C-alpha cells in the first residue's frame, strides 16, 4: 500500500465517520424513546436553496440550530459551477467555490470551517466568518485538513508529512490568530473533535492498528478504550461525549459513545449505518437514523426510490442533511422534533 493510498484510507476510516450512500432507499418508521417515553413528532422540511442548481446538500449545523452550511452544484453549458451555501435561519447566501470545498463544522457564532484544495492540489482548510472566506494558515505538508471548531473559535484537524511519514494532530488556537500548532498527541495522530472546554479527541497509530485518545484541557492524554477491541477510532465530540468505532476482530465492528468524564462507554444501536454527528446531549446521527441511548429511529422523508441522510445535529435537536429522490435530485433538508 503506497503512502497516498494509506492517507486516504486513514482519513476515511480513522475518524469513524462512514460515508452515507446517496443511492440507497430507506423507509421511515417510529420507535419508542428510551424508557418508553413517547417521542415528539419528527418532521422534515426542505431548506431554501438556489433553484437553478442541480443538487444541494446541508453538511453542518451550529449548536443552536440557527446556522447551517452546505454545498450546491450549478450545471453550466461549458463547465459546472460549485457553490458554498450558508444559511442564517431561512436566509441563504451562496458563494462560488472550487469543486472540492466542503463545510465541516460551525460554531454558535456562525463561524464555518471547511476543507478544500490549494493551487498545489494539496489540502487547504478555510474559515467563513462575517461574510468573508479566508484560508487558514498551514504548515509545510502534503495535505492539511480541519475536523471541528468549538464556540471559543478553536479549530482542530490534522496534517500529513509535517513529520515525514506521519499524520500529526493540529490546532488553530483562537487566542493566537493567524497561527497553527502541532499538538502534543500520540504518534501518527488525527484530531477528530473538540468540545467547548478544549477537550480534544482523535485516533492514532499505523494503518489498521488505531487507538482512540482524549486530550484534556490541561494537556493530559488518556486512552479511550473498549474491552476486547483490536483497534478503535474516535471521530467527533460534543459536551462530555465522543463517538467512534471499535473493531472486535474478524468482520465485527461496533459503534460506540464514550463519556469523556471517565472514559466509560455505551454501545450504540448497530442499526446505525454511519456515525456523522453528536450533540452535547449525547444524541447521535448517521445515515437515515438518530440515536438516543442505545436505541435509534429512522428519520422521516425516505421511502421507495428516496434516500435521506443526516450529517449533523445541533444541541437543540435540529438535524440537517440531504434528501435524494430517485438518485437524481439531491436537496438540503432539516429535521426538527426528532
TAKA-V943676 format. One record per residue. RES is the residue in one letter. NEAR is the number of other ideal C-beta (glycine too) atoms within 8 Angstrom. Layout:
((RES	NEAR) (RES	NEAR))
This chain:
((X	5) (X	5) (X	6) (X	6) (X	8) (X	10) (X	12) (X	8) (X	10) (X	11) (X	10) (X	8) (X	9) (X	12) (X	14) (X	16) (X	10) (X	10) (X	6) (X	13) (X	7) (X	10) (X	6) (X	6) (X	9) (X	12) (X	8) (X	10) (X	6) (X	7) (X	9) (X	8) (X	10) (X	9) (X	4) (X	5) (X	7) (X	5) (X	11) (X	6) (X	5) (X	13) (X	9) (X	12) (X	8) (X	10) (X	16) (X	7) (X	13) (X	11) (X	4) (X	4) (X	11) (X	6) (X	9) (X	15) (X	12) (X	19) (X	12) (X	15) (X	14) (X	13) (X	12) (X	9) (X	10) (X	7) (X	13) (X	14) (X	15) (X	17) (X	14) (X	14) (X	12) (X	12) (X	6) (X	7) (X	2) (X	3) (X	4) (X	8) (X	9) (X	13) (X	14) (X	16) (X	17) (X	13) (X	15) (X	8) (X	5) (X	6) (X	7) (X	11) (X	9) (X	10) (X	10) (X	7) (X	11) (X	7) (X	6) (X	7) (X	13) (X	9) (X	14) (X	11) (X	12) (X	14) (X	12) (X	8) (X	7) (X	11) (X	11) (X	14) (X	16) (X	15) (X	12) (X	13) (X	9) (X	9) (X	3) (X	4) (X	5) (X	10) (X	11) (X	12) (X	16) (X	13) (X	13) (X	15) (X	10) (X	3) (X	4) (X	6) (X	8) (X	8) (X	9) (X	13) (X	8) (X	11) (X	10) (X	4) (X	11) (X	6) (X	10) (X	16) (X	11) (X	16) (X	14) (X	16) (X	13) (X	11) (X	8) (X	7) (X	10) (X	12) (X	15) (X	18) (X	14) (X	14) (X	15) (X	11) (X	10) (X	11) (X	7) (X	4) (X	5) (X	10) (X	12) (X	13) (X	16) (X	16) (X	13) (X	14) (X	8) (X	9) (X	3) (X	6) (X	4) (X	4) (X	8) (X	10) (X	8) (X	9) (X	13) (X	6) (X	13) (X	9) (X	6) (X	10) (X	15) (X	15) (X	18) (X	18) (X	16) (X	16) (X	13) (X	8) (X	5) (X	10) (X	12) (X	16) (X	20) (X	17) (X	18) (X	14) (X	10) (X	5) (X	8) (X	5) (X	8) (X	13) (X	11) (X	16) (X	16) (X	16) (X	13) (X	9) (X	6) (X	4) (X	7) (X	6) (X	10) (X	8) (X	8) (X	15) (X	9) (X	10) (X	4) (X	5) (X	10) (X	6) (X	11) (X	16) (X	14) (X	19) (X	15) (X	18) (X	17) (X	11) (X	11) (X	8) (X	13) (X	15) (X	16) (X	20) (X	12) (X	11) (X	10) (X	10) (X	6) (X	4) (X	3) (X	7) (X	8) (X	11) (X	14) (X	14) (X	13) (X	17) (X	11) (X	13) (X	5) (X	5) (X	12) (X	6) (X	11) (X	10) (X	8) (X	15) (X	10) (X	7) (X	6) (X	14) (X	9) (X	10) (X	17) (X	14) (X	13) (X	15) (X	13) (X	10) (X	6) (X	11) (X	11) (X	15) (X	15) (X	15) (X	12) (X	11) (X	15) (X	14) (X	14) (X	9) (X	6) (X	8) (X	11) (X	13) (X	12) (X	13) (X	16) (X	10) (X	11) (X	14) (X	9) (X	5) (X	7) (X	13) (X	14) (X	16) (X	13) (X	19) (X	14) (X	15) (X	15) (X	13) (X	11) (X	7) (X	12) (X	11) (X	17) (X	18) (X	16) (X	13) (X	14) (X	15) (X	9) (X	7) (X	8) (X	5) (X	8) (X	9) (X	13) (X	15) (X	15) (X	14) (X	18) (X	10) (X	8) (X	12))
